[in-house]
Amino acid sequence: MNVVGPRPEQPEIFLHLRPRVDGFTERQRVLPGITGWAQVDQMYDQCLDDVRRKVGLDLGYSNAAPR
């Protein structure tokens, strides 16, 4: 686990959001962190659009990480 990266999602929430939010499955492949830009920059999720914005931020870590 990194210090900065997407926070891990609870399994029940993952199963609920996976079919509703594009990129949610890919987000789970990014090395998780204790905190991330989505948690610092965004408010608590109120709707699916909020989740989609956070997924977009979280997927940015996969593009920046060295392979």
N, C-alpha and C positions, 0 to 999 in steps of 0.2 A: 504494500500500500504506500502511495505517495503522500506527502503532506498536502499538495494541491492536485486536485483532479476531481472528477465527478464522484459524488457520494454514492455508495452502494444503495441499491433500491431493495426494499422488502420484497420477498418472493410473491406475495399475494398482489401487491401493487404492480409488480412487473407483469404478471399474468393478465391483469386487468387492462394495462396500458399498451402492451405489445401490439394488439391488433388495431388500436385506435390512434397511435402516434407513429408516423414514419420515422425510421431511424432509431427507435427505442431499443430494438434488439442489438444494433451496432453499438449503441451507447454502453451496453453491458460488457463489451469487449475492451473498452478503454480501461487502463489501469486506474483503479479507484483512489480517491484521496480523502483526507479528513475534511477538507473544505474545498470549494471550487468557485470559479467566477460566477456560475449561475446562482449559488447560494449568497454570494456577496452582493451581486448586482440586481437580483430579482427578488420580488416579494414572495410570500408563500403562495403556492398554486391555488388559483380560484377556479380555473377552467382548463380545458384541454389546450387552448392556445398558450396559456402560461407554461404548460408542460412542454409544448413544442418549442417555445423560445429557449427553455433551459436545455433541451436535448440538442438544439443547434449550438449552444455555447459549449456543452459537454463534448460534442463531437469534434470541436476544435482542438482538443487535447490529442486526439488520435492523429491529426494532421501535423501537429507540432512535435510529437514524440519521435526521437530517433529510433530506427529499427535495426 
